[in-house]
Amino acid sequence: MKWDGEEVWATLGRIGRLIETREEDSPDPVAEKAKAEAARVARLRAMNLGKIFWDKDFDGFEAYSKELSSHLETARNFAANPSGKLVMLGGNGTGKNHLAAAILKTVGGVIYTAYEIGVNLRNAYGGNGREKDVLDELCSARLLVIDEIGRSKGQEADLNWLSHVINKRHEGMLPLILISNRHMRADCPEDTGKGCRKCLENYVDDDVISRIFEDGQVMKFTGADWRGKIGMEKHGGKRE
């Protein structure tokens, strides 16, 4: 069979286009990995999760005590069946935020500090409907995590939005996690019967406490400051 020049070039062109099509259809592993990472980062940012918690998960949680082993199991169960409320109480560096981040990444939703919510609402005041938008997000998110409850003495407006959000989520049967460095009055180390300034009840209204105990679990983190311990060790320090 004799081929002329035009037929040869036409055939080569078809082969070239076929190769290009197959190359386009073949996924680029590097590009796919970058695309997946970009989607992961976008999801974490949409949650308002701090970058330090992006890689926190259940497997990486160091449950070095029976208390933390129990809390890890509780957190895993909540992530698998998110319902009701979790209230995480304890000092700095005790693992509260690590577990909350692991739950949030599993379930989906958003996390804010109480201060952030207050600022967002104050910035939204003005009758343009933005205040409602802020509240709607808090009341409808798949999971809402509110950190630093009781960090400062709440004004009446702060008590009002907290009560409103918790009530709306309760009525909608949507899960909620509250995180605080405070303790319950029943666990107050000052045995006076009246509590102290670090009691959670001083920073939230009675209806919030009632909702917590209606369908919530209180997780008490009583261990030492693990962050501080690691920081001291990195700098060659010594904890007494």
CYANA upper distance limits for C-alpha pairs under 8 A (distance plus 0.5 A):
  3 TRP  CA      7 GLU  CA      6.75
  3 TRP  CA      8 VAL  CA      7.00
  4 ASP  CA      8 VAL  CA      6.93
  5 GLY  CA      9 TRP  CA      6.81
  6 GLU  CA     10 ALA  CA      6.57
  7 GLU  CA     11 THR  CA      6.54
  8 VAL  CA     12 LEU  CA      6.67
  9 TRP  CA     13 GLY  CA      6.58
 10 ALA  CA     14 ARG  CA      6.84
 11 THR  CA     15 ILE  CA      6.78
 12 LEU  CA     16 GLY  CA      6.59
 13 GLY  CA     17 ARG  CA      6.71
 14 ARG  CA     18 LEU  CA      6.66
 15 ILE  CA     19 ILE  CA      6.72
 16 GLY  CA     20 GLU  CA      6.73
 17 ARG  CA     21 THR  CA      6.61
 18 LEU  CA     22 ARG  CA      6.74
 19 ILE  CA     23 GLU  CA      6.66
 20 GLU  CA     24 GLU  CA      6.67
 21 THR  CA     25 ASP  CA      6.72
 22 ARG  CA     26 SER  CA      6.65
 27 PRO  CA     31 ALA  CA      8.33
 27 PRO  CA     32 GLU  CA      7.48
 28 ASP  CA     32 GLU  CA      6.50
 29 PRO  CA     33 LYS  CA      6.55
 30 VAL  CA     34 ALA  CA      6.74
 31 ALA  CA     35 LYS  CA      6.57
 32 GLU  CA     36 ALA  CA      6.64
 33 LYS  CA     37 GLU  CA      6.67
 34 ALA  CA     38 ALA  CA      6.61
 35 LYS  CA     39 ALA  CA      6.79
 36 ALA  CA     40 ARG  CA      6.72
 37 GLU  CA     41 VAL  CA      6.66
 38 ALA  CA     42 ALA  CA      6.63
 39 ALA  CA     43 ARG  CA      6.70
 40 ARG  CA     44 LEU  CA      6.81
 41 VAL  CA     45 ARG  CA      6.63
 42 ALA  CA     46 ALA  CA      6.60
 43 ARG  CA     47 MET  CA      6.94
 44 LEU  CA     48 ASN  CA      7.12
 44 LEU  CA     49 LEU  CA      6.29
 44 LEU  CA     54 TRP  CA      7.37
 44 LEU  CA    105 LYS  CA      8.13
 45 ARG  CA     49 LEU  CA      6.45
 45 ARG  CA     50 GLY  CA      8.26
 46 ALA  CA    110 VAL  CA      7.81
 47 MET  CA    108 GLY  CA      7.91
 47 MET  CA    109 GLY  CA      6.33
 47 MET  CA    110 VAL  CA      4.68
 47 MET  CA    111 ILE  CA      6.62
 48 ASN  CA    110 VAL  CA      6.52
 48 ASN  CA    111 ILE  CA      6.25
 48 ASN  CA    112 TYR  CA      7.41
 49 LEU  CA     53 PHE  CA      7.19
 49 LEU  CA     54 TRP  CA      7.58
 49 LEU  CA    101 ALA  CA      7.98
 49 LEU  CA    110 VAL  CA      7.93
 49 LEU  CA    111 ILE  CA      6.81
 50 GLY  CA     54 TRP  CA      7.42
 52 ILE  CA     56 LYS  CA      8.49
 53 PHE  CA     98 HIS  CA      7.42
 53 PHE  CA    101 ALA  CA      6.86
 54 TRP  CA    101 ALA  CA      8.41
 56 LYS  CA     60 GLY  CA      7.00
 56 LYS  CA     61 PHE  CA      8.14
 56 LYS  CA     98 HIS  CA      6.60
 56 LYS  CA     99 LEU  CA      8.49
 56 LYS  CA    101 ALA  CA      7.12
 56 LYS  CA    102 ALA  CA      6.47
 57 ASP  CA     61 PHE  CA      7.15
 57 ASP  CA     98 HIS  CA      7.79
 57 ASP  CA     99 LEU  CA      7.80
 57 ASP  CA    101 ALA  CA      7.79
 57 ASP  CA    102 ALA  CA      5.05
 58 PHE  CA     72 LEU  CA      7.76
 58 PHE  CA     76 ARG  CA      7.90
 58 PHE  CA     99 LEU  CA      7.42
 58 PHE  CA    102 ALA  CA      6.44
 61 PHE  CA     72 LEU  CA      8.27
 61 PHE  CA     95 GLY  CA      8.43
 61 PHE  CA     98 HIS  CA      7.76
 61 PHE  CA     99 LEU  CA      8.05
 63 ALA  CA     67 GLU  CA      8.47
 63 ALA  CA     68 LEU  CA      5.35
 63 ALA  CA     69 SER  CA      5.51
 63 ALA  CA     72 LEU  CA      7.65
 64 TYR  CA     68 LEU  CA      7.11
 64 TYR  CA     69 SER  CA      7.76
 65 SER  CA     69 SER  CA      6.69
 66 LYS  CA     70 SER  CA      6.66
 67 GLU  CA     71 HIS  CA      6.78
 67 GLU  CA    221 PHE  CA      8.07
 68 LEU  CA     72 LEU  CA      6.47
 68 LEU  CA    221 PHE  CA      8.15
 69 SER  CA     73 GLU  CA      6.83
 70 SER  CA     74 THR  CA      6.74
 71 HIS  CA     75 ALA  CA      6.57
 71 HIS  CA    219 MET  CA      7.31
 72 LEU  CA     76 ARG  CA      6.67
 72 LEU  CA     99 LEU  CA      7.66
 73 GLU  CA     77 ASN  CA      6.67
 74 THR  CA     78 PHE  CA      6.66
 75 ALA  CA     79 ALA  CA      6.66
 75 ALA  CA     99 LEU  CA      6.97
 75 ALA  CA    100 ALA  CA      8.20
 75 ALA  CA    103 ILE  CA      7.15
 76 ARG  CA     80 ALA  CA      6.73
 76 ARG  CA    103 ILE  CA      7.73
 77 ASN  CA     81 ASN  CA      6.61
 77 ASN  CA     82 PRO  CA      8.38
 78 PHE  CA     82 PRO  CA      5.34
 78 PHE  CA     83 SER  CA      7.50
 78 PHE  CA    103 ILE  CA      7.94
 79 ALA  CA    103 ILE  CA      5.60
 79 ALA  CA    104 LEU  CA      8.24
 79 ALA  CA    106 THR  CA      6.77
 79 ALA  CA    107 VAL  CA      6.55
 80 ALA  CA    107 VAL  CA      8.44
 82 PRO  CA    107 VAL  CA      7.93
 82 PRO  CA    175 PRO  CA      6.35
 83 SER  CA    173 MET  CA      7.53
 83 SER  CA    174 LEU  CA      6.89
 83 SER  CA    175 PRO  CA      5.22
 83 SER  CA    176 LEU  CA      8.27
 84 GLY  CA    170 HIS  CA      8.08
 84 GLY  CA    173 MET  CA      7.50
 84 GLY  CA    174 LEU  CA      7.41
 84 GLY  CA    175 PRO  CA      5.52
 84 GLY  CA    176 LEU  CA      7.09
 84 GLY  CA    215 ASP  CA      5.79
 84 GLY  CA    216 GLY  CA      6.08
 85 LYS  CA    175 PRO  CA      6.19
 85 LYS  CA    176 LEU  CA      5.31
 85 LYS  CA    177 ILE  CA      6.15
 85 LYS  CA    178 LEU  CA      8.21
 85 LYS  CA    212 ILE  CA      7.14
 85 LYS  CA    215 ASP  CA      6.86
 85 LYS  CA    216 GLY  CA      4.77
 85 LYS  CA    217 GLN  CA      6.74
 86 LEU  CA    176 LEU  CA      6.95
 86 LEU  CA    177 ILE  CA      5.23
 86 LEU  CA    178 LEU  CA      6.84
 86 LEU  CA    216 GLY  CA      6.09
 86 LEU  CA    217 GLN  CA      5.52
 86 LEU  CA    218 VAL  CA      6.57
 86 LEU  CA    219 MET  CA      7.72
 87 VAL  CA    177 ILE  CA      6.30
 87 VAL  CA    178 LEU  CA      5.28
 87 VAL  CA    179 ILE  CA      6.46
 87 VAL  CA    180 SER  CA      8.41
 87 VAL  CA    212 ILE  CA      8.09
 87 VAL  CA    216 GLY  CA      7.60
 87 VAL  CA    217 GLN  CA      6.62
 87 VAL  CA    218 VAL  CA      5.21
 87 VAL  CA    219 MET  CA      6.44
 88 MET  CA     96 LYS  CA      6.64
 88 MET  CA    177 ILE  CA      8.02
 88 MET  CA    178 LEU  CA      6.68
 88 MET  CA    179 ILE  CA      5.28
 88 MET  CA    180 SER  CA      6.84
 88 MET  CA    218 VAL  CA      6.63
 88 MET  CA    219 MET  CA      5.35
 88 MET  CA    220 LYS  CA      6.74
 88 MET  CA    221 PHE  CA      7.77
 89 LEU  CA     96 LYS  CA      8.10
 89 LEU  CA    179 ILE  CA      6.60
 89 LEU  CA    180 SER  CA      5.60
 89 LEU  CA    181 ASN  CA      6.12
 89 LEU  CA    182 ARG  CA      6.58
 89 LEU  CA    183 HIS  CA      6.54
 89 LEU  CA    218 VAL  CA      7.84
 89 LEU  CA    219 MET  CA      6.62
 89 LEU  CA    220 LYS  CA      5.54
 89 LEU  CA    221 PHE  CA      6.44
 90 GLY  CA     94 THR  CA      7.31
 90 GLY  CA     96 LYS  CA      8.07
 90 GLY  CA    180 SER  CA      7.15
 90 GLY  CA    181 ASN  CA      5.32
 90 GLY  CA    182 ARG  CA      6.88
 90 GLY  CA    183 HIS  CA      7.33
 90 GLY  CA    220 LYS  CA      6.42
 90 GLY  CA    221 PHE  CA      5.04
 90 GLY  CA    222 THR  CA      6.44
 91 GLY  CA    181 ASN  CA      5.46
 91 GLY  CA    182 ARG  CA      8.04
 91 GLY  CA    221 PHE  CA      7.57
 91 GLY  CA    222 THR  CA      7.69
 91 GLY  CA    223 GLY  CA      8.42
 91 GLY  CA    224 ALA  CA      8.28
 91 GLY  CA    225 ASP  CA      7.58
 92 ASN  CA    181 ASN  CA      7.35
 92 ASN  CA    225 ASP  CA      6.19
 92 ASN  CA    227 ARG  CA      8.34
 93 GLY  CA    224 ALA  CA      7.86
 93 GLY  CA    225 ASP  CA      4.89
 93 GLY  CA    226 TRP  CA      5.53
 93 GLY  CA    227 ARG  CA      5.36
 93 GLY  CA    228 GLY  CA      7.38
 94 THR  CA    221 PHE  CA      6.62
 94 THR  CA    222 THR  CA      7.92
 94 THR  CA    223 GLY  CA      6.46
 94 THR  CA    224 ALA  CA      6.85
 94 THR  CA    225 ASP  CA      5.97
 94 THR  CA    226 TRP  CA      6.42
 94 THR  CA    227 ARG  CA      8.21
 95 GLY  CA     99 LEU  CA      6.87
 95 GLY  CA    221 PHE  CA      8.15
 95 GLY  CA    226 TRP  CA      8.33
 96 LYS  CA    100 ALA  CA      6.71
 96 LYS  CA    179 ILE  CA      7.64
 96 LYS  CA    221 PHE  CA      7.90
 97 ASN  CA    101 ALA  CA      6.40
 97 ASN  CA    179 ILE  CA      8.22
 98 HIS  CA    102 ALA  CA      6.78
 99 LEU  CA    103 ILE  CA      6.72
100 ALA  CA    104 LEU  CA      6.60
100 ALA  CA    145 VAL  CA      8.04
100 ALA  CA    177 ILE  CA      8.03
101 ALA  CA    105 LYS  CA      6.58
102 ALA  CA    106 THR  CA      6.83
103 ILE  CA    107 VAL  CA      6.59
104 LEU  CA    108 GLY  CA      5.73
104 LEU  CA    109 GLY  CA      6.76
104 LEU  CA    110 VAL  CA      7.84
104 LEU  CA    111 ILE  CA      8.47
104 LEU  CA    143 LEU  CA      7.52
104 LEU  CA    145 VAL  CA      8.32
105 LYS  CA    109 GLY  CA      8.48
107 VAL  CA    142 ARG  CA      7.96
107 VAL  CA    143 LEU  CA      7.43
108 GLY  CA    142 ARG  CA      6.76
108 GLY  CA    143 LEU  CA      6.78
109 GLY  CA    141 ALA  CA      5.91
109 GLY  CA    142 ARG  CA      5.40
109 GLY  CA    143 LEU  CA      4.91
109 GLY  CA    144 LEU  CA      6.41
110 VAL  CA    141 ALA  CA      7.24
110 VAL  CA    142 ARG  CA      8.44
110 VAL  CA    143 LEU  CA      6.89
110 VAL  CA    144 LEU  CA      5.84
110 VAL  CA    145 VAL  CA      6.82
111 ILE  CA    144 LEU  CA      6.42
111 ILE  CA    145 VAL  CA      5.00
111 ILE  CA    146 ILE  CA      6.40
111 ILE  CA    147 ASP  CA      7.86
112 TYR  CA    116 GLU  CA      6.55
112 TYR  CA    117 ILE  CA      7.01
112 TYR  CA    145 VAL  CA      6.90
112 TYR  CA    146 ILE  CA      5.72
112 TYR  CA    147 ASP  CA      6.65
113 THR  CA    117 ILE  CA      7.00
113 THR  CA    146 ILE  CA      5.82
113 THR  CA    147 ASP  CA      4.85
113 THR  CA    148 GLU  CA      6.08
113 THR  CA    149 ILE  CA      7.95
114 ALA  CA    118 GLY  CA      6.79
114 ALA  CA    146 ILE  CA      6.49
114 ALA  CA    147 ASP  CA      6.55
114 ALA  CA    148 GLU  CA      6.43
114 ALA  CA    149 ILE  CA      6.32
115 TYR  CA    119 VAL  CA      6.71
115 TYR  CA    148 GLU  CA      8.18
116 GLU  CA    120 ASN  CA      6.57
117 ILE  CA    121 LEU  CA      6.63
118 GLY  CA    122 ARG  CA      6.66
118 GLY  CA    158 ASP  CA      6.83
119 VAL  CA    123 ASN  CA      6.57
120 ASN  CA    124 ALA  CA      6.68
120 ASN  CA    134 VAL  CA      7.67
121 LEU  CA    125 TYR  CA      6.92
121 LEU  CA    131 GLU  CA      6.16
121 LEU  CA    134 VAL  CA      7.15
124 ALA  CA    128 ASN  CA      8.33
124 ALA  CA    129 GLY  CA      8.30
124 ALA  CA    130 ARG  CA      5.62
124 ALA  CA    131 GLU  CA      5.28
124 ALA  CA    134 VAL  CA      8.28
125 TYR  CA    130 ARG  CA      7.70
125 TYR  CA    131 GLU  CA      6.39
127 GLY  CA    131 GLU  CA      8.36
129 GLY  CA    133 ASP  CA      7.11
130 ARG  CA    134 VAL  CA      6.85
131 GLU  CA    135 LEU  CA      6.88
132 LYS  CA    136 ASP  CA      6.39
133 ASP  CA    137 GLU  CA      6.84
134 VAL  CA    138 LEU  CA      7.06
135 LEU  CA    139 CYS  CA      6.55
135 LEU  CA    161 TRP  CA      8.46
135 LEU  CA    165 VAL  CA      7.64
136 ASP  CA    140 SER  CA      6.44
137 GLU  CA    141 ALA  CA      6.22
138 LEU  CA    144 LEU  CA      7.09
138 LEU  CA    165 VAL  CA      7.09
139 CYS  CA    165 VAL  CA      6.00
139 CYS  CA    166 ILE  CA      8.23
139 CYS  CA    168 LYS  CA      6.46
139 CYS  CA    169 ARG  CA      5.99
140 SER  CA    169 ARG  CA      7.65
140 SER  CA    174 LEU  CA      8.12
142 ARG  CA    174 LEU  CA      7.28
142 ARG  CA    175 PRO  CA      7.80
143 LEU  CA    174 LEU  CA      7.34
143 LEU  CA    175 PRO  CA      5.92
143 LEU  CA    176 LEU  CA      6.42
143 LEU  CA    177 ILE  CA      8.32
144 LEU  CA    175 PRO  CA      7.34
144 LEU  CA    176 LEU  CA      5.58
144 LEU  CA    177 ILE  CA      6.81
145 VAL  CA    176 LEU  CA      6.46
145 VAL  CA    177 ILE  CA      5.12
145 VAL  CA    178 LEU  CA      6.43
145 VAL  CA    179 ILE  CA      8.14
146 ILE  CA    176 LEU  CA      8.46
146 ILE  CA    177 ILE  CA      6.79
146 ILE  CA    178 LEU  CA      5.52
146 ILE  CA    179 ILE  CA      6.72
147 ASP  CA    178 LEU  CA      6.55
147 ASP  CA    179 ILE  CA      5.13
147 ASP  CA    180 SER  CA      6.87
148 GLU  CA    179 ILE  CA      6.36
148 GLU  CA    180 SER  CA      5.47
148 GLU  CA    181 ASN  CA      7.48
149 ILE  CA    178 LEU  CA      7.50
149 ILE  CA    179 ILE  CA      6.63
149 ILE  CA    180 SER  CA      5.40
149 ILE  CA    181 ASN  CA      8.18
149 ILE  CA    203 TYR  CA      8.10
150 GLY  CA    154 GLY  CA      7.70
150 GLY  CA    180 SER  CA      7.02
150 GLY  CA    181 ASN  CA      8.13
150 GLY  CA    182 ARG  CA      7.32
150 GLY  CA    200 LEU  CA      6.99
150 GLY  CA    202 ASN  CA      8.39
150 GLY  CA    203 TYR  CA      5.62
150 GLY  CA    204 VAL  CA      8.05
151 ARG  CA    180 SER  CA      8.04
151 ARG  CA    181 ASN  CA      8.08
152 SER  CA    203 TYR  CA      8.31
153 LYS  CA    202 ASN  CA      8.36
153 LYS  CA    203 TYR  CA      6.49
154 GLY  CA    158 ASP  CA      6.07
154 GLY  CA    159 LEU  CA      6.72
154 GLY  CA    203 TYR  CA      6.48
154 GLY  CA    204 VAL  CA      8.22
155 GLN  CA    159 LEU  CA      6.92
156 GLU  CA    160 ASN  CA      6.62
157 ALA  CA    161 TRP  CA      6.88
158 ASP  CA    162 LEU  CA      6.71
159 LEU  CA    163 SER  CA      6.59
159 LEU  CA    203 TYR  CA      8.39
159 LEU  CA    204 VAL  CA      6.74
159 LEU  CA    205 ASP  CA      7.17
160 ASN  CA    164 HIS  CA      6.57
161 TRP  CA    165 VAL  CA      6.49
162 LEU  CA    166 ILE  CA      6.60
162 LEU  CA    204 VAL  CA      8.47
162 LEU  CA    208 VAL  CA      8.45
163 SER  CA    167 ASN  CA      6.53
163 SER  CA    205 ASP  CA      7.78
163 SER  CA    207 ASP  CA      7.58
163 SER  CA    208 VAL  CA      6.53
164 HIS  CA    168 LYS  CA      6.62
165 VAL  CA    169 ARG  CA      6.61
166 ILE  CA    170 HIS  CA      6.46
166 ILE  CA    176 LEU  CA      8.37
166 ILE  CA    208 VAL  CA      7.56
166 ILE  CA    211 ARG  CA      8.24
167 ASN  CA    171 GLU  CA      6.64
167 ASN  CA    211 ARG  CA      8.24
168 LYS  CA    172 GLY  CA      6.62
169 ARG  CA    173 MET  CA      6.40
169 ARG  CA    174 LEU  CA      5.52
169 ARG  CA    175 PRO  CA      7.60
169 ARG  CA    176 LEU  CA      8.05
170 HIS  CA    174 LEU  CA      6.73
170 HIS  CA    175 PRO  CA      8.34
170 HIS  CA    211 ARG  CA      8.20
182 ARG  CA    198 LYS  CA      5.83
182 ARG  CA    199 CYS  CA      6.18
182 ARG  CA    200 LEU  CA      5.80
183 HIS  CA    187 ASP  CA      6.96
183 HIS  CA    188 CYS  CA      7.12
183 HIS  CA    198 LYS  CA      7.02
183 HIS  CA    199 CYS  CA      5.58
183 HIS  CA    200 LEU  CA      6.03
184 MET  CA    188 CYS  CA      6.94
184 MET  CA    199 CYS  CA      5.86
184 MET  CA    200 LEU  CA      5.91
184 MET  CA    201 GLU  CA      7.29
185 ARG  CA    194 LYS  CA      8.19
185 ARG  CA    195 GLY  CA      5.83
185 ARG  CA    196 CYS  CA      8.18
185 ARG  CA    199 CYS  CA      5.68
185 ARG  CA    200 LEU  CA      7.42
185 ARG  CA    201 GLU  CA      7.24
186 ALA  CA    195 GLY  CA      8.35
188 CYS  CA    195 GLY  CA      6.24
188 CYS  CA    196 CYS  CA      7.49
188 CYS  CA    199 CYS  CA      7.25
190 GLU  CA    195 GLY  CA      6.85
190 GLU  CA    196 CYS  CA      7.23
191 ASP  CA    195 GLY  CA      7.77
195 GLY  CA    199 CYS  CA      6.72
197 ARG  CA    202 ASN  CA      7.34
198 LYS  CA    202 ASN  CA      8.07
199 CYS  CA    203 TYR  CA      8.32
200 LEU  CA    204 VAL  CA      7.28
201 GLU  CA    205 ASP  CA      7.52
201 GLU  CA    206 ASP  CA      7.93
201 GLU  CA    209 ILE  CA      7.85
204 VAL  CA    208 VAL  CA      6.86
204 VAL  CA    209 ILE  CA      7.81
205 ASP  CA    209 ILE  CA      7.32
206 ASP  CA    210 SER  CA      6.68
207 ASP  CA    211 ARG  CA      6.69
208 VAL  CA    212 ILE  CA      6.72
209 ILE  CA    213 PHE  CA      6.97
210 SER  CA    214 GLU  CA      6.67
211 ARG  CA    215 ASP  CA      7.36
211 ARG  CA    216 GLY  CA      7.97
212 ILE  CA    216 GLY  CA      5.35
212 ILE  CA    217 GLN  CA      7.94
213 PHE  CA    217 GLN  CA      7.79
225 ASP  CA    229 LYS  CA      6.80
226 TRP  CA    230 ILE  CA      6.72
227 ARG  CA    231 GLY  CA      6.60
228 GLY  CA    232 MET  CA      6.58
229 LYS  CA    233 GLU  CA      6.78
229 LYS  CA    239 ARG  CA      7.47
230 ILE  CA    234 LYS  CA      6.71
231 GLY  CA    235 HIS  CA      6.95
232 MET  CA    236 GLY  CA      6.68
232 MET  CA    237 GLY  CA      5.18
232 MET  CA    238 LYS  CA      6.80
232 MET  CA    239 ARG  CA      7.65
233 GLU  CA    237 GLY  CA      5.96
233 GLU  CA    238 LYS  CA      7.29
